[in-house]
Amino acid sequence: MTEREIKGGIKELSPIDVYMLLPRTNCKECGEENCMAFAVKLVSREVPLEKCPPILKKEKAEAYKKLQELLAPPVREVVIGLGKRSLRIGGKLVMHRHEFTYHNPPPIAIDVTDEMPLHPNPERKDEREGIIDRIRKFEGFSYDYIGKRLNLDAIALRSTSGNPETFKSVVRAVTEFTDVPLILCSLDPAIMDAGLSVAGDRRPLIYAATKENWKEMAELALKYSCPLSILAPNDLSLLRSLARTLIDYGLNDLVLDPGTFPEEGIAATINNFTMIRRCVFK
Ligand code: SF4
């Protein structure tokens, strides 16, 4: 596959190229009248490739692999969480969202820290809200926005205590209470390991690998098969270098974070995210 084919994405993908790799038996098992109709829907991302049972047969393994490569979005899709509540981010096919159906919109998460109480103590004025109350509000929240219902999608659990056991017990309490996808946040690999020891089987997003801790975080991401964020505040060249290193290390589900800077830094923030997107679709 040429670089142009990878980067061109949906705009340069022809249904004929896809059709040529399909079984071309017109068996209708996919629900379409023929393979060409299925190819057109594949190109416009209306159906998954797996809706064609014959392509999943052993003898079609090579064609299936080629089709997967051909249809892969230029921005990799990363799945956080498991099952019905899992969250999909990325998977972008075009530079501007108006060019194609809007899918995988940016998720919205709330954050809680491991220093918040699970339930507030009514005798303490500084403890108005506990973790469980916040999650309950989160579960019930929805907002109508231009014909779409927005819900909150994930919970970011941050270690502010700096204590692995504290983080572990809060992560455990949250996983027992809800199956919402999780983002575990700590730059300390020992704390992250403690959190993953109780939530690693839920495929949380690990936040984050940096130039100081990337190797330990990569080992954790491989050990628990979890996606990994890379943090390089306002430094795209470092971000790229870390991403390349982590890919070479065997990781593919990576989420890039060039940092978010409010107020005077907002221009740099927008510029960094735009540059990353342009690098994919240039
Ligand atoms: S199931 Fe596959 S082989 Fe059968 S018609 Fe659909 S695309 Fe063609």
Residues whose N, C-alpha, C, O or C-beta is under 5 A from the ligand:
A	BS01	SF4	L22 P23 R24 T25 N26 C27 K28 E29 C30 E32 N34 C35 F38 K51 C52 P53 P54
